[in-house]
Amino acid sequence: MLFVGADGEDIDEDTVARVDDAVRAVEAYREDEPEDFALWRAAVLNLAN
């Protein structure tokens, strides 16, 4: 992945670590609670409609 700050600036290692932790949390949730994850995902996708 490529991480860039909001205005194109560099981001620090702490920010990269927080994003990585968030990705791992979502992956774990998807694996542990597949039905709930599917509902959550559908709700998020419906926000675009």
DSSP file (Angstrom, degrees, kcal/mol; ACC not computed):
  #  RESIDUE AA STRUCTURE BP1 BP2  ACC     N-H-->O    O-->H-N    N-H-->O    O-->H-N    TCO  KAPPA ALPHA  PHI   PSI    X-CA   Y-CA   Z-CA
    1    1 A M              0   0    0      0, 0.0     2,-0.5     0, 0.0     0, 0.0   0.000 360.0 360.0 360.0 154.8    0.0    0.0    0.0
    2    2 A L        -     0   0    0      2,-0.0     2,-0.5     0, 0.0     0, 0.0  -0.974 360.0-160.0-115.4 124.4    1.0    3.6   -0.5
    3    3 A F        +     0   0    0     -2,-0.5     2,-0.4     8,-0.1     8,-0.3  -0.909  14.7 171.1-109.1 129.6    0.1    6.0    2.3
    4    4 A V        -     0   0    0     -2,-0.5     6,-0.2     6,-0.1     5,-0.1  -0.994  32.0-112.9-135.9 141.6    0.0    9.8    1.6
    5    5 A G    >   -     0   0    0      4,-3.0     3,-2.1    -2,-0.4     6,-0.1  -0.128  41.8 -92.5 -66.7 170.0   -1.3   12.5    3.9
    6    6 A A  T 3  S+     0   0    0      1,-0.3    -1,-0.1     2,-0.1    -2,-0.0   0.830 127.2  35.2 -55.8 -38.3   -4.4   14.5    3.1
    7    7 A D  T 3  S-     0   0    0      3,-0.1    -1,-0.3     2,-0.0     3,-0.1   0.089 128.2 -90.4-105.7  22.9   -2.5   17.3    1.2
    8    8 A G  S <  S+     0   0    0     -3,-2.1    -2,-0.1     1,-0.3     2,-0.1   0.491  84.6 137.5  85.3   3.4    0.1   14.9   -0.3
    9    9 A E        -     0   0    0      1,-0.1    -4,-3.0    -5,-0.1    -1,-0.3  -0.326  61.0 -91.0 -78.8 164.8    2.5   15.3    2.6
   10   10 A D        -     0   0    0     -6,-0.2     2,-0.3    -3,-0.1    -1,-0.1  -0.340  37.4-143.5 -68.0 154.3    4.5   12.4    4.1
   11   11 A I        -     0   0    0     -8,-0.3     2,-0.1    -6,-0.1    -8,-0.1  -0.886  17.1-113.8-118.9 156.6    3.0   10.6    7.1
   12   12 A D     >  -     0   0    0     -2,-0.3     4,-1.8     1,-0.1     3,-0.4  -0.318  27.9-104.5 -87.9 170.5    4.8    9.2   10.0
   13   13 A E  H  > S+     0   0    0      1,-0.2     4,-2.4     2,-0.2     5,-0.2   0.806 117.9  61.3 -63.2 -31.3    5.4    5.6   11.1
   14   14 A D  H  > S+     0   0    0      2,-0.2     4,-2.1     1,-0.2    -1,-0.2   0.907 105.2  47.4 -62.9 -41.7    2.8    5.9   13.9
   15   15 A T  H  > S+     0   0    0     -3,-0.4     4,-2.3     2,-0.2    -2,-0.2   0.910 111.1  50.8 -65.6 -42.9    0.1    6.7   11.3
   16   16 A V  H  X S+     0   0    0     -4,-1.8     4,-2.5     1,-0.2    -2,-0.2   0.909 110.1  50.9 -60.5 -42.0    1.1    3.8    9.1
   17   17 A A  H  X S+     0   0    0     -4,-2.4     4,-2.4     2,-0.2    -1,-0.2   0.891 109.0  50.6 -63.9 -40.3    0.9    1.5   12.2
   18   18 A R  H  X S+     0   0    0     -4,-2.1     4,-2.1     2,-0.2    -1,-0.2   0.902 111.5  47.6 -65.5 -40.5   -2.6    2.8   13.1
   19   19 A V  H  X S+     0   0    0     -4,-2.3     4,-2.4     2,-0.2    -2,-0.2   0.924 111.6  50.9 -64.8 -43.7   -3.8    2.1    9.6
   20   20 A D  H  X S+     0   0    0     -4,-2.5     4,-2.3     1,-0.2    -2,-0.2   0.906 109.6  50.5 -60.1 -42.6   -2.2   -1.3    9.6
   21   21 A D  H  X S+     0   0    0     -4,-2.4     4,-2.2     1,-0.2    -1,-0.2   0.900 109.8  50.7 -61.6 -41.1   -3.9   -2.1   12.9
   22   22 A A  H  X S+     0   0    0     -4,-2.1     4,-2.2     2,-0.2    -2,-0.2   0.902 109.4  50.3 -64.9 -41.3   -7.3   -1.0   11.5
   23   23 A V  H  X S+     0   0    0     -4,-2.4     4,-2.4     1,-0.2    -2,-0.2   0.925 111.0  49.1 -62.7 -44.7   -6.8   -3.2    8.4
   24   24 A R  H  X S+     0   0    0     -4,-2.3     4,-2.4     1,-0.2    -1,-0.2   0.883 109.4  53.0 -62.5 -37.9   -6.0   -6.2   10.7
   25   25 A A  H  X S+     0   0    0     -4,-2.2     4,-2.4     2,-0.2    -1,-0.2   0.915 110.0  47.2 -64.8 -42.8   -9.1   -5.5   12.8
   26   26 A V  H  X S+     0   0    0     -4,-2.2     4,-2.6     2,-0.2    -2,-0.2   0.913 111.7  50.9 -65.7 -41.6  -11.4   -5.5    9.8
   27   27 A E  H  X S+     0   0    0     -4,-2.4     4,-2.0     2,-0.2    -2,-0.2   0.916 111.6  47.4 -61.4 -42.7   -9.8   -8.7    8.5
   28   28 A A  H  X S+     0   0    0     -4,-2.4     4,-2.9     2,-0.2     5,-0.3   0.910 112.0  49.8 -65.0 -42.1  -10.3  -10.4   11.9
   29   29 A Y  H  X S+     0   0    0     -4,-2.4     4,-2.7     1,-0.2     8,-0.3   0.912 109.5  52.0 -61.8 -43.2  -13.9   -9.2   12.1
   30   30 A R  H  < S+     0   0    0     -4,-2.6    -1,-0.2     1,-0.2    -2,-0.2   0.892 115.6  41.2 -61.1 -40.5  -14.6  -10.5    8.5
   31   31 A E  H  < S+     0   0    0     -4,-2.0    -2,-0.2    -5,-0.2    -1,-0.2   0.885 120.8  41.0 -75.0 -39.7  -13.2  -13.9    9.5
   32   32 A D  H  < S+     0   0    0     -4,-2.9    -2,-0.2     1,-0.2    -3,-0.2   0.808 128.8  26.2 -80.7 -31.3  -14.8  -14.1   12.9
   33   33 A E     X  +     0   0    0     -4,-2.7     4,-2.9    -5,-0.3    -1,-0.2  -0.544  66.5 162.6-132.7  66.4  -18.2  -12.6   12.1
   34   34 A P  H  > S+     0   0    0      0, 0.0     4,-2.2     0, 0.0     5,-0.1   0.853  77.4  48.5 -61.1 -37.0  -18.9  -13.3    8.4
   35   35 A E  H  > S+     0   0    0      2,-0.2     4,-1.9     1,-0.2     5,-0.2   0.943 114.8  44.3 -68.9 -46.1  -22.7  -12.7    8.6
   36   36 A D  H  > S+     0   0    0      1,-0.2     4,-2.7     2,-0.2     5,-0.2   0.904 112.8  52.8 -63.2 -40.6  -22.3   -9.4   10.5
   37   37 A F  H  X S+     0   0    0     -4,-2.9     4,-3.1    -8,-0.3     5,-0.2   0.918 107.0  52.1 -61.3 -42.7  -19.5   -8.3    8.2
   38   38 A A  H  X S+     0   0    0     -4,-2.2     4,-2.3    -5,-0.2    -1,-0.2   0.899 111.6  46.6 -61.1 -40.8  -21.7   -9.0    5.1
   39   39 A L  H  X S+     0   0    0     -4,-1.9     4,-2.2     2,-0.2    -2,-0.2   0.925 113.6  48.1 -65.7 -44.3  -24.5   -6.8    6.6
   40   40 A W  H  X S+     0   0    0     -4,-2.7     4,-2.2     2,-0.2    -2,-0.2   0.921 112.5  49.0 -60.8 -45.9  -22.1   -4.0    7.6
   41   41 A R  H  X S+     0   0    0     -4,-3.1     4,-2.6     1,-0.2     5,-0.2   0.916 110.2  50.6 -62.2 -44.9  -20.5   -4.1    4.1
   42   42 A A  H  X S+     0   0    0     -4,-2.3     4,-2.0    -5,-0.2    -1,-0.2   0.893 109.7  51.3 -60.8 -40.0  -23.9   -4.0    2.4
   43   43 A A  H  X S+     0   0    0     -4,-2.2     4,-0.9     2,-0.2    -1,-0.2   0.916 110.9  47.8 -63.9 -42.6  -24.9   -1.0    4.5
   44   44 A V  H >X S+     0   0    0     -4,-2.2     3,-0.8     1,-0.2     4,-0.5   0.923 111.7  49.6 -64.7 -43.6  -21.7    0.9    3.6
   45   45 A L  H >< S+     0   0    0     -4,-2.6     3,-1.0     1,-0.2     4,-0.3   0.848 106.0  57.8 -65.1 -32.6  -22.1    0.1   -0.1
   46   46 A N  H >< S+     0   0    0     -4,-2.0     3,-1.3     1,-0.2    -1,-0.2   0.730  90.4  72.1 -69.8 -20.7  -25.7    1.4    0.1
   47   47 A L  H << S+     0   0    0     -4,-0.9    -1,-0.2    -3,-0.8    -2,-0.2   0.813  92.6  57.2 -62.4 -28.0  -24.5    4.7    1.4
   48   48 A A  T <<        0   0    0     -3,-1.0    -1,-0.3    -4,-0.5    -2,-0.2   0.637 360.0 360.0 -77.6 -13.7  -23.2    5.4   -2.2
   49   49 A N    <         0   0    0     -3,-1.3    -1,-0.2    -4,-0.3    -2,-0.2   0.456 360.0 360.0 -93.2 360.0  -26.7    4.9   -3.7
